[in-house]
Amino acid sequence: MKVLFDVNMPRPLRKELLDHEVITAQSMNWGALENGELIDAAEKAGFNAFLTADKNLQYQQKLSGRRIGILVLPGNKLRELKAIAPRICKALDELKPGDFVEL
């Protein structure tokens, strides 16, 4: 699965998601894009999933009809996310286009 990390995701978490191709918004030069623009760009670039810690995303953006699955993590502290990495991987494996899932 091709996964885009939001700018608020700790980059070292990529190493915990071994079965997924993880790319950061910064490496795509999308660090300055707002959430709606960032999700649009990710869809156009063929990403399957968008990982973020932005719990307000569903209230700030129109998410219905999206072709990308969105997974919202409980925070962005690396130590805490590493501890739930198996849950993150499972959620990514089950994520379908248009899904919005909060862990």
Secondary structure as UniProt FT lines:
FT   STRAND          2..5
FT   TURN            7..8
FT   HELIX           11..16
FT   TURN            18..19
FT   STRAND          21..24
FT   TURN            25..29
FT   TURN            31..32
FT   HELIX           35..44
FT   TURN            45..46
FT   STRAND          49..52
FT   TURN            55..56
FT   HELIX           57..60
FT   TURN            64..65
FT   STRAND          69..72
FT   HELIX           78..83
FT   HELIX           85..94
FT   TURN            97..98
FT   STRAND          100..102
//
